[in-house]
Amino acid sequence: MAETLFSELHCSSIHELLFKEKLIELNNAYISLEDENCVNGLEVVKLRRKVEDVKGENCQMKAQLDAYSPAVEVLGECMISLENHATQWTETDNEEKRDAETCEKDSELKILLGTKISIS
């Protein structure tokens, strides 16, 4: 009976040591996780601040872009107007060239006819 008690006491002592070791492991894991949670919490706070800063910058950039919107619209209208004028000038230049060519042909014809008339 004393041996049984001694072996049970010995087993209980081993179980106690194992239990204490597991408890220390769990405590260390808890502390480690708590530290990670704290670090993650700080990172979350930093990231939220960055997001707010970027949102503020984004609002400013949108405001600046909105300020340029009418100017871009007017610029587009000006470009269309310039294209129309360029087309008109090209058409006018072509007409003037045709008129000049016609005048040259008429002059040459008159010269030829004048020469033929004076020869006869």
Backbone hydrogen bonds in HBPLUS format (Angstrom, degrees):
<---DONOR---> <-ACCEPTOR-->    atom                        ^
c    i                          cat <-CA-CA->   ^        H-A-AA   ^      H-
h    n   atom  resd res      DA  || num        DHA   H-A  angle D-A-AA Bond
n    s   type  num  typ     dist DA aas  dist angle  dist       angle   num
A0005-LEU N   A0001-MET O   2.93 MM   4  6.20 164.2  1.96 150.9 154.8     1
A0006-PHE N   A0002-ALA O   2.79 MM   4  5.94 154.4  1.86 141.7 149.8     2
A0007-SER N   A0003-GLU O   2.78 MM   4  6.00 160.2  1.82 150.8 155.7     3
A0008-GLU N   A0004-THR O   2.85 MM   4  6.04 158.1  1.89 149.7 156.2     4
A0009-LEU N   A0005-LEU O   2.79 MM   4  5.95 154.0  1.86 146.0 153.8     5
A0010-HIS N   A0006-PHE O   2.79 MM   4  5.98 152.8  1.86 143.9 152.2     6
A0011-CYS N   A0007-SER O   2.83 MM   4  6.06 158.6  1.88 146.4 152.0     7
A0012-SER N   A0008-GLU O   2.78 MM   4  5.95 156.4  1.84 145.0 152.3     8
A0013-SER N   A0009-LEU O   2.86 MM   4  6.07 150.9  1.95 144.6 152.4     9
A0014-ILE N   A0010-HIS O   3.01 MM   4  6.31 155.2  2.07 147.5 153.9    10
A0015-HIS N   A0011-CYS O   2.83 MM   4  6.07 164.0  1.86 152.9 157.5    11
A0016-GLU N   A0012-SER O   2.80 MM   4  5.96 150.3  1.88 142.8 151.7    12
A0017-LEU N   A0013-SER O   2.95 MM   4  6.22 157.7  2.00 146.7 151.9    13
A0018-LEU N   A0014-ILE O   2.89 MM   4  6.17 165.9  1.91 155.6 159.4    14
A0019-PHE N   A0015-HIS O   2.76 MM   4  5.89 159.0  1.80 147.6 154.3    15
A0020-LYS N   A0016-GLU O   2.80 MM   4  6.01 158.2  1.85 149.3 155.4    16
A0021-GLU N   A0017-LEU O   2.84 MM   4  6.05 159.5  1.88 150.0 155.9    17
A0022-LYS N   A0018-LEU O   2.86 MM   4  6.11 161.6  1.90 152.1 156.8    18
A0023-LEU N   A0019-PHE O   2.85 MM   4  6.02 151.9  1.93 145.0 153.6    19
A0024-ILE N   A0020-LYS O   2.84 MM   4  6.12 153.6  1.91 149.1 155.8    20
A0025-GLU N   A0021-GLU O   2.91 MM   4  6.20 158.6  1.95 148.0 154.0    21
A0026-LEU N   A0022-LYS O   2.84 MM   4  6.06 165.7  1.86 151.5 155.2    22
A0027-ASN N   A0023-LEU O   2.89 MM   4  6.04 153.4  1.96 143.6 151.5    23
A0028-ASN N   A0024-ILE O   2.89 MM   4  6.13 160.0  1.93 151.2 156.2    24
A0029-ALA N   A0025-GLU O   2.86 MM   4  6.12 158.6  1.91 152.1 158.6    25
A0030-TYR N   A0026-LEU O   2.82 MM   4  6.00 154.2  1.89 145.0 152.5    26
A0031-ILE N   A0027-ASN O   2.87 MM   4  6.17 160.4  1.91 150.2 155.2    27
A0032-SER N   A0028-ASN O   2.85 MM   4  6.06 161.1  1.89 148.3 154.0    28
A0033-LEU N   A0029-ALA O   2.82 MM   4  6.02 163.9  1.85 151.0 155.5    29
A0034-GLU N   A0030-TYR O   2.80 MM   4  5.95 151.7  1.87 147.1 155.9    30
A0035-ASP N   A0031-ILE O   2.88 MM   4  6.15 155.5  1.94 148.9 155.0    31
A0036-GLU N   A0032-SER O   2.91 MM   4  6.22 161.6  1.94 150.9 156.1    32
A0037-ASN N   A0033-LEU O   2.81 MM   4  5.96 156.5  1.86 146.0 152.9    33
A0038-CYS N   A0034-GLU O   2.92 MM   4  6.15 150.7  2.01 143.1 151.1    34
A0039-VAL N   A0035-ASP O   2.88 MM   4  6.19 161.6  1.91 152.8 157.6    35
A0040-ASN N   A0036-GLU O   2.73 MM   4  5.94 164.7  1.76 153.2 158.2    36
A0041-GLY N   A0037-ASN O   2.79 MM   4  5.93 149.0  1.89 140.7 149.8    37
A0042-LEU N   A0038-CYS O   2.97 MM   4  6.30 151.9  2.05 146.7 153.5    38
A0043-GLU N   A0039-VAL O   2.89 MM   4  6.21 155.4  1.95 150.4 157.8    39
A0044-VAL N   A0040-ASN O   2.80 MM   4  6.03 154.4  1.87 148.5 155.7    40
A0045-VAL N   A0041-GLY O   2.99 MM   4  6.25 156.1  2.05 143.9 150.1    41
A0046-LYS N   A0042-LEU O   2.90 MM   4  6.19 161.7  1.94 149.8 154.6    42
A0047-LEU N   A0043-GLU O   2.80 MM   4  6.02 163.7  1.83 152.9 157.5    43
A0048-ARG N   A0044-VAL O   2.86 MM   4  6.04 153.3  1.93 148.0 155.5    44
A0049-ARG N   A0045-VAL O   2.98 MM   4  6.27 153.7  2.05 147.4 154.4    45
A0050-LYS N   A0046-LYS O   2.91 MM   4  6.25 158.4  1.96 149.8 156.1    46
A0051-VAL N   A0047-LEU O   2.85 MM   4  6.08 157.7  1.90 148.3 154.5    47
A0052-GLU N   A0048-ARG O   2.94 MM   4  6.18 158.1  1.99 146.5 152.2    48
A0053-ASP N   A0049-ARG O   2.83 MM   4  6.14 157.2  1.89 151.1 158.0    49
A0054-VAL N   A0050-LYS O   2.81 MM   4  6.06 162.2  1.84 154.0 158.7    50
A0055-LYS N   A0051-VAL O   2.83 MM   4  6.04 154.6  1.89 147.5 155.1    51
A0056-GLY N   A0052-GLU O   2.92 MM   4  6.18 155.2  1.99 146.4 152.9    52
A0057-GLU N   A0053-ASP O   2.91 MM   4  6.24 160.7  1.95 151.9 156.9    53
A0058-ASN N   A0054-VAL O   2.77 MM   4  5.93 155.0  1.83 147.8 155.5    54
A0059-CYS N   A0055-LYS O   2.92 MM   4  6.19 154.1  1.99 147.8 154.0    55
A0060-GLN N   A0056-GLY O   3.04 MM   4  6.36 157.4  2.09 147.7 153.8    56
A0061-MET N   A0057-GLU O   2.85 MM   4  6.13 159.6  1.89 152.1 157.9    57
A0062-LYS N   A0058-ASN O   2.87 MM   4  6.08 153.8  1.94 148.0 155.3    58
A0063-ALA N   A0059-CYS O   2.96 MM   4  6.18 154.9  2.02 145.9 152.6    59
A0064-GLN N   A0060-GLN O   2.94 MM   4  6.26 156.8  2.00 148.9 155.1    60
A0065-LEU N   A0061-MET O   2.84 MM   4  6.04 157.4  1.90 146.8 153.5    61
A0066-ASP N   A0062-LYS O   2.78 MM   4  5.97 156.6  1.83 149.1 155.7    62
A0067-ALA N   A0063-ALA O   3.02 MM   4  6.24 140.2  2.18 139.2 149.6    63
A0067-ALA N   A0064-GLN O   3.15 MM   3  5.07 123.8  2.48  90.9 105.3    64
A0068-TYR N   A0064-GLN O   3.27 MM   4  6.64 137.4  2.47 139.5 149.7    65
A0068-TYR N   A0065-LEU O   3.06 MM   3  5.20 129.9  2.32  98.6 111.6    66
A0069-SER N   A0065-LEU O   3.15 MM   4  6.38 124.6  2.48 141.1 155.8    67
A0069-SER N   A0066-ASP O   3.31 MM   3  5.08 142.6  2.46  92.1 102.5    68
A0072-VAL N   A0068-TYR O   2.93 MM   4  6.18 155.7  1.99 160.6 168.2    69
A0073-GLU N   A0069-SER O   3.03 MM   4  6.25 156.6  2.08 150.0 156.6    70
A0074-VAL N   A0070-PRO O   2.91 MM   4  6.18 163.2  1.94 152.6 156.5    71
A0075-LEU N   A0071-ALA O   2.85 MM   4  6.01 156.7  1.91 145.4 152.6    72
A0076-GLY N   A0072-VAL O   2.91 MM   4  6.14 153.0  1.98 146.1 152.6    73
A0077-GLU N   A0073-GLU O   3.06 MM   4  6.41 155.9  2.12 147.3 153.5    74
A0078-CYS N   A0074-VAL O   2.86 MM   4  6.15 155.3  1.92 151.4 158.7    75
A0079-MET N   A0075-LEU O   2.91 MM   4  6.18 153.1  1.98 148.1 155.2    76
A0080-ILE N   A0076-GLY O   3.06 MM   4  6.36 157.0  2.11 148.0 153.7    77
A0081-SER N   A0077-GLU O   2.97 MM   4  6.22 159.5  2.01 148.1 154.0    78
A0082-LEU N   A0078-CYS O   2.84 MM   4  6.10 159.3  1.88 151.8 157.2    79
A0083-GLU N   A0079-MET O   2.89 MM   4  6.12 158.0  1.94 149.0 155.1    80
A0084-ASN N   A0080-ILE O   2.94 MM   4  6.22 157.8  1.99 149.8 155.7    81
A0085-HIS N   A0081-SER O   2.90 MM   4  6.20 160.6  1.93 152.0 157.3    82
A0086-ALA N   A0082-LEU O   2.80 MM   4  6.00 159.9  1.84 151.2 157.2    83
A0087-THR N   A0083-GLU O   2.93 MM   4  6.13 156.6  1.99 147.6 153.8    84
A0088-GLN N   A0084-ASN O   2.91 MM   4  6.18 158.1  1.96 148.4 154.7    85
A0089-TRP N   A0085-HIS O   2.81 MM   4  6.07 159.2  1.85 153.1 158.7    86
A0090-THR N   A0086-ALA O   2.92 MM   4  6.10 158.5  1.97 147.4 153.4    87
A0091-GLU N   A0087-THR O   2.90 MM   4  6.15 160.3  1.94 149.4 154.8    88
A0092-THR N   A0088-GLN O   2.77 MM   4  6.00 157.8  1.82 149.5 156.3    89
A0093-ASP N   A0089-TRP O   2.70 MM   4  5.91 160.5  1.73 151.5 157.1    90
A0094-ASN N   A0090-THR O   2.90 MM   4  6.10 157.7  1.95 147.5 153.6    91
A0095-GLU N   A0091-GLU O   2.91 MM   4  6.17 155.7  1.97 146.7 153.5    92
A0096-GLU N   A0092-THR O   2.84 MM   4  6.09 158.7  1.88 151.4 157.5    93
A0097-LYS N   A0093-ASP O   2.89 MM   4  6.11 155.2  1.95 148.5 155.2    94
A0098-ARG N   A0094-ASN O   2.91 MM   4  6.15 158.1  1.95 147.0 153.1    95
A0099-ASP N   A0095-GLU O   2.80 MM   4  6.06 159.0  1.84 150.1 156.4    96
A0100-ALA N   A0096-GLU O   2.79 MM   4  5.99 156.4  1.84 146.2 153.1    97
A0101-GLU N   A0097-LYS O   2.82 MM   4  6.03 159.6  1.86 150.2 155.8    98
A0102-THR N   A0098-ARG O   2.82 MM   4  6.04 156.3  1.88 147.8 155.0    99
A0103-CYS N   A0099-ASP O   2.82 MM   4  6.07 155.9  1.88 147.7 154.6   100
A0104-GLU N   A0100-ALA O   2.87 MM   4  6.13 156.9  1.93 149.1 155.4   101
A0105-LYS N   A0101-GLU O   2.89 MM   4  6.14 161.2  1.92 149.8 154.7   102
A0106-ASP N   A0102-THR O   2.83 MM   4  6.05 156.8  1.89 147.3 154.5   103
A0107-SER N   A0103-CYS O   2.80 MM   4  6.02 157.3  1.85 148.7 155.3   104
A0108-GLU N   A0104-GLU O   2.81 MM   4  6.05 163.7  1.84 152.3 156.7   105
A0109-LEU N   A0105-LYS O   2.80 MM   4  5.97 155.3  1.86 145.8 153.3   106
A0110-LYS N   A0106-ASP O   2.79 MM   4  6.03 155.9  1.84 148.5 155.4   107
A0111-ILE N   A0107-SER O   2.82 MM   4  6.06 155.8  1.87 149.1 156.2   108
A0112-LEU N   A0108-GLU O   2.82 MM   4  6.05 162.5  1.85 149.1 154.1   109
A0113-LEU N   A0109-LEU O   2.70 MM   4  5.87 162.3  1.73 149.6 155.6   110
A0114-GLY N   A0110-LYS O   2.65 MM   4  5.70 154.9  1.71 143.7 151.9   111
A0115-THR N   A0111-ILE O   2.85 MM   4  5.99 150.3  1.94 144.7 152.6   112
A0116-LYS N   A0112-LEU O   2.90 MM   4  6.13 156.1  1.96 146.8 153.4   113
A0117-ILE N   A0113-LEU O   2.83 MM   4  5.99 154.0  1.89 148.4 155.8   114
A0118-SER N   A0114-GLY O   3.02 MM   4  6.15 158.5  2.07 143.2 148.3   115
A0119-ILE N   A0115-THR O   3.05 MM   4  6.14 141.0  2.21 140.0 150.2   116
A0120-SER N   A0116-LYS O   3.14 MM   4  6.27 151.7  2.22 142.2 148.8   117
